[in-house]
Structures are given as C-alpha cells and as structure tokens.
Amino acid sequence: QVQVAESGGGLVQPGGSLKLSCVVDGDPIRIYTMGWYRQIPGEQRELVARITTAGGTDYAAFVEGRFIISIDNAKRTVYLQMSSLRPDDTALYYCNADLQRRLYGGIQRAQLWGQGTQVTVSS
C-alpha cells in the first residue's frame, strides 16, 4: 500500500526555524506533485507550498519568502524548510501527494494525505 508520512514538527520560538519532511512509502508508479498544507483549528485547510517532480514550485502569499519547498525524487521525499516562524504559523501541517499507483492489478491516479505533524510557534 502506498502511504504518505510527514515528520519534523515541534515547538519553536518566534523567529526560529523548522524543517518538515514527507516521504511516500510503498512503490508508486509515478509522483506528479507533492505539497504542504496546514490547518488552524476552526479554519479551512490551506495550501502552504507545492512542488512538481520537475521542480516547479508554488507558494501561498503568507509565506512571504520565509519557506522553501524541495524534493528528492530518488528518496520520494519532499521537504519544507521554514524560517522566520511566527505565532500565526502554528497549525497542523499535512503532506499531500498526487500520484499514480497500482491497485488490484490496475493503475489509479490518487491524492494521498499524511496524518499531519504539529508545528507550534510560541515563546
């Protein structure tokens, strides 16, 4: 079974840095895009950043140049390097993978989510 797992969250002071990782476990046929989303309690889940396997990136406006998303295709892993963190960055961060996988002898396009990793920015 193809699964997505993120890690790297934790508690950090304002202005600090944190690096999140997300790996696609299993054996997907192809990965098209991977992205980071976040959800603040009571708010809708929102895009933080996404990247294609070719290296194209897209960032939310609130990132304001503070984060960098990157991908290691060989490791099937995407990273989010976060710097200059602010208290309003506090949220549950989710990894998403848009991929192609084998299913019951067939091929399926799927969007898979990780379980989330908590990022808390507080002094």
N, C-alpha and C positions, 0 to 999 in steps of 0.2 A: 504494500500500500504506500502510495506517495503521500508524504506528510510535510508540513511546514512547522518549524520550531524556531522561535526567537529567544534571545537572551541578551543580557548586558544591562538591564535596567537596575535602578538602585536609587539611593539618596545622594544628592549632590547639592552643594551650596550655590546660591545665585552667582553667576559668572563662571561657574565651573564647566567641566566637560564630561562627556559620557559617550561611549561607543556601543551601539547596538549591533547585534549580529543576527542573521536569519539564514538558516540552511534548509534546503529542500532535501529531505530524506527519501530514500527509495530510488527508483530508477525511472524518472520521467523521460519521455521520448524527446521533448523539447520544451525549453522555457522561453517564453516570449518577453514577459515583463515581470519585474518584481517591484514592490512598493511598500512604503511605510505609511501607516495611518495611525491616528490617535483619537482617543475618545475621552472627553472630560465628562464626569457624571452630570447627567441632565442635558447633555449636548449631543448633537449628532456626530457620528464618526466622520472624520475629515482627513483628507489626503495631506500628508506631510511632504513626501517626495516619492518619485518613482523612477525606474531606470529600465531600459531595454538591454538585452544581452549584447546589443551592438554599442551600447554606451550612451545612448541618448537619455537625457535627464529632464525632469520637470519638478519644480518646487512650488510649494504653497507660498503665497505672498508673505505670510507671517514669519517665514524662515529668515528673511532679510539677510541672506548671505551667511548665516551662522552655522548651517549644517551642510554636510557633504555626503551624498549617497554614492556608493561604488559597488561594483560587482566583480566577483571572481567566478568566472564561468566554470573553470575546472573543478572548483570546490562546491559549485552550485550554492554559493553563499553571497548574500547581499549585506552591506554594512551601512550604518548611518552614524557618521561622526558628528556629534553635537557639541558645539562650543557656545560660550556666552549664554548659558542657560538662564532662563528667567522663571520666577514662580508660576507664571501662567503657561509654562511648558509642561507643568505637572499634568500627567494623563497616563492612561493605559495605552501603550503603543503596540500596534498589531502589524504583523508582516503579511503581505498578500503576494501570491504567486499566480500568474496567468500562465498556464502550461498545457502541454499535451501529454496524456498518459494512456497506458494500456488498461483496459477494463473489460473483463470477460471475453478476452480474445479480440476485442475491438480497440478502437482508438477514440479517445474522448478529449475534448477541449474543456478545461476546468479552471476555476478560480478558487484557490485554497487559502484558508486563513490559519494563522497560528493562534495560540491561546492567549497571547498578549504578554507583555513584560511592563511592569510598573516603573515609571520614571517620576520621581518626586524631587522637586527643586525647592529647598527651604533652608533657612538659616537657623 
